[in-house]
């Protein structure tokens, strides 16, 4: 009973509680659905943000693996926990501005869809839940590095208004 509850929760997490069932562009819809989570974690502070994102990586791997085992196939389009994690990685240590969210969203989706550099290699070569997650983690890391450069060397990401 307890094991099946955990398994069902993991399958729901894999599809981000139904977001992955979107009939059109589930990865893009999931990335959009992650924006409120980003905002909440950003508000909670960098330590909470980092711990949550760090813990979501292995849980996401397990969730994707469980979903694949139960539903068959590899990296099914409805599995979107990888987009959630990838976008959270993209946005780490960035201000909560509309510019940062927009540029981060576009950059992450571009890297996730086109899979340039080593991202495509990871997507093709690694199987199971780890394979589902690795290309999006890599896309998130690359996007985050670009975003950090933009944040530190331009004003493209806007300035955050702090509310006390």
C-alpha positions in Angstrom: 0.0 0.0 0.0 2.7 2.5 1.1 4.9 1.5 -1.8 2.1 2.0 -4.4 1.4 5.4 -2.9 5.0 6.5 -3.3 5.1 5.0 -6.8 1.9 6.9 -7.8 3.3 10.1 -6.3 6.5 9.7 -8.4 4.5 9.1 -11.6 2.5 12.3 -10.9 5.7 14.2 -10.2 7.2 12.9 -13.5 4.3 14.5 -15.4 4.4 17.5 -13.0 1.0 16.7 -11.7 -0.7 16.6 -15.1 1.1 19.4 -16.9 2.9 16.9 -19.1 -0.4 15.7 -20.4 -0.8 18.9 -22.4 -1.7 18.0 -26.0 0.6 20.6 -27.5 4.2 21.3 -26.5 4.2 19.7 -23.0 7.8 20.6 -22.4 7.1 24.3 -23.1 3.9 24.2 -21.0 5.9 22.6 -18.1 8.6 25.3 -18.3 5.9 28.0 -18.2 4.2 26.1 -15.2 7.6 26.2 -13.4 7.7 30.0 -13.4 5.5 30.3 -10.2 7.7 27.7 -8.5 10.8 29.7 -9.5 9.2 32.8 -8.0 8.2 31.0 -4.8 11.7 29.5 -4.4 13.4 32.8 -5.2 11.3 34.5 -2.5 12.3 31.8 0.0 15.9 32.6 -0.6 19.0 31.2 -2.3 19.7 28.5 0.3 16.1 27.0 0.1 16.2 27.4 -3.7 19.5 25.5 -4.0 18.5 22.7 -1.6 15.1 22.2 -3.3 16.6 22.1 -6.8 19.5 19.9 -5.7 17.1 17.4 -4.1 14.7 17.5 -7.0 17.4 16.1 -9.3 17.6 12.6 -7.8 13.9 12.5 -7.1 13.2 13.5 -10.7 15.5 10.8 -12.0 13.6 8.2 -9.9 10.3 9.6 -10.9 11.2 9.5 -14.6 12.5 5.9 -14.2 9.3 4.8 -12.4 7.1 6.4 -15.1 9.1 4.7 -17.9 8.9 1.3 -16.1 5.1 1.6 -15.7 4.2 3.2 -19.0 6.9 1.8 -21.3 9.2 3.7 -23.7 12.1 6.1 -23.2 11.7 9.8 -22.5 8.0 9.9 -23.2 6.8 13.4 -24.0 4.5 13.6 -21.0 7.5 13.3 -18.6 8.3 16.9 -17.9 10.0 16.9 -14.5 13.2 17.3 -16.5 12.0 20.6 -17.9 11.1 21.7 -14.4 14.6 20.9 -13.1 16.3 22.4 -16.1 14.5 25.7 -15.8 15.2 25.9 -12.1 18.9 25.3 -12.8 18.7 28.0 -15.6 17.4 30.6 -13.1 19.6 29.9 -10.1 21.0 33.1 -8.5 19.1 35.4 -10.8 16.8 38.3 -10.1 13.1 37.9 -10.2 12.4 40.3 -13.1 10.3 39.8 -16.2 13.4 40.2 -18.3 15.3 37.4 -16.5 12.3 35.1 -16.7 11.6 35.8 -20.4 15.3 35.4 -21.5 15.8 32.4 -19.2 12.7 30.7 -20.6 13.6 31.3 -24.2 17.2 30.3 -23.8 16.4 27.1 -21.8 13.7 26.1 -24.3 16.1 26.8 -27.3 18.8 24.7 -25.8 16.4 21.9 -24.8 14.8 21.7 -28.2 17.9 22.0 -30.4 20.2 20.1 -28.1 23.5 21.7 -29.3 27.0 20.8 -28.1 27.2 17.8 -25.8 23.5 18.1 -24.8 22.4 16.0 -27.8 25.0 13.4 -27.1 23.7 13.0 -23.5 20.2 12.7 -24.8 21.1 9.9 -27.2 23.5 7.9 -25.1 22.1 7.8 -21.6 19.0 5.7 -21.0 16.5 5.4 -18.1 15.5 8.1 -15.7 19.0 9.5 -15.7 18.9 9.8 -19.5 15.6 11.7 -19.3 17.0 14.2 -16.9 20.6 14.6 -18.1 20.1 16.6 -21.3 17.8 19.0 -19.5 20.2 19.4 -16.6 23.0 20.1 -19.2 20.7 22.6 -21.0 20.0 24.2 -17.7 23.7 24.5 -16.7 24.6 26.0 -20.1 21.6 28.4 -20.0 22.5 29.4 -16.4 26.1 30.2 -17.4 24.9 32.4 -20.2 22.4 34.0 -17.9 25.0 34.7 -15.2 27.2 36.4 -17.9 24.2 38.5 -19.0 23.4 39.4 -15.4 27.0 40.4 -14.5 27.9 42.2 -17.7 24.7 43.8 -19.0 21.5 45.3 -17.8 19.4 43.0 -20.0 17.9 41.2 -17.0 16.5 44.4 -15.5 16.8 45.3 -11.9 15.0 43.7 -9.1 12.8 45.7 -6.8 13.2 44.5 -3.3 10.2 44.5 -1.1 10.7 44.7 2.7 
